[in-house]
Amino acid sequence: MTSGLPVISGKKAVKAFEKAGWRLVRIGSNRHMIMKKKGMITTLSIPDHKELDRGLLRSLIRDAYLSIEEFNKLLE
């Protein structure tokens, strides 16, 4: 994969964030998967969509304090 942002589903993003130590704590009534990580104030809210908007994915990666390259490695 290149250093660009991939087009992925919300579920695939959750799997990648889990590899980075985030855990799924609940699924909201609006079909958003809520993730938290020990020691982090930030909460990730990932919509359960077939394709995530690239801007949203970039924002989630930034909120998780990861680089796009690090996130792409987690997808492998």
C-alpha positions in Angstrom: 0.0 0.0 0.0 1.2 3.5 -0.7 1.2 6.3 1.9 -2.2 7.5 0.7 -5.4 6.9 2.5 -7.2 3.7 1.5 -11.0 3.4 1.0 -12.1 1.0 3.8 -15.2 0.1 5.7 -15.9 1.2 9.3 -15.4 -2.4 10.5 -12.0 -2.7 8.8 -11.0 0.6 10.5 -12.0 -0.8 13.9 -9.9 -3.9 13.3 -6.9 -1.7 12.5 -7.4 0.5 15.5 -7.7 -2.6 17.8 -4.2 -3.6 16.6 -3.0 -0.2 17.9 -4.5 -0.8 21.4 -7.9 0.7 21.0 -10.9 -1.3 22.1 -14.5 -1.3 21.0 -16.5 -0.2 24.1 -20.0 0.1 22.6 -22.1 0.5 19.5 -24.3 3.5 19.6 -27.9 3.6 18.5 -26.8 5.6 15.4 -24.6 2.6 14.3 -21.4 4.3 15.4 -18.7 2.1 16.9 -17.2 3.8 19.9 -13.6 3.0 20.7 -11.4 4.0 23.7 -7.7 3.4 24.6 -6.3 3.3 28.1 -4.5 6.5 29.0 -6.2 8.5 26.2 -8.8 11.2 26.7 -9.8 10.9 23.0 -12.8 8.7 22.0 -13.0 7.4 18.4 -16.5 7.3 16.9 -16.5 5.2 13.7 -19.6 4.9 11.6 -20.6 1.4 10.5 -20.5 2.3 6.8 -19.2 0.2 3.8 -16.9 3.1 2.9 -15.6 5.8 5.2 -15.1 9.3 3.8 -11.4 10.0 3.4 -11.6 13.2 5.5 -13.3 11.4 8.3 -10.7 8.6 8.2 -7.8 11.1 8.2 -9.4 12.8 11.3 -9.8 9.5 13.1 -6.1 8.6 12.4 -5.1 12.0 13.7 -7.3 11.6 16.8 -5.6 8.2 17.5 -2.2 9.9 17.3 -1.1 7.7 14.4 0.4 8.6 11.0 -1.2 7.5 7.8 1.8 5.2 7.2 1.4 3.6 10.7 -2.4 3.1 10.0 -1.7 1.5 6.6 0.7 -0.9 8.3 -2.1 -1.9 10.8 -4.3 -2.7 7.9 -1.9 -5.4 6.6 
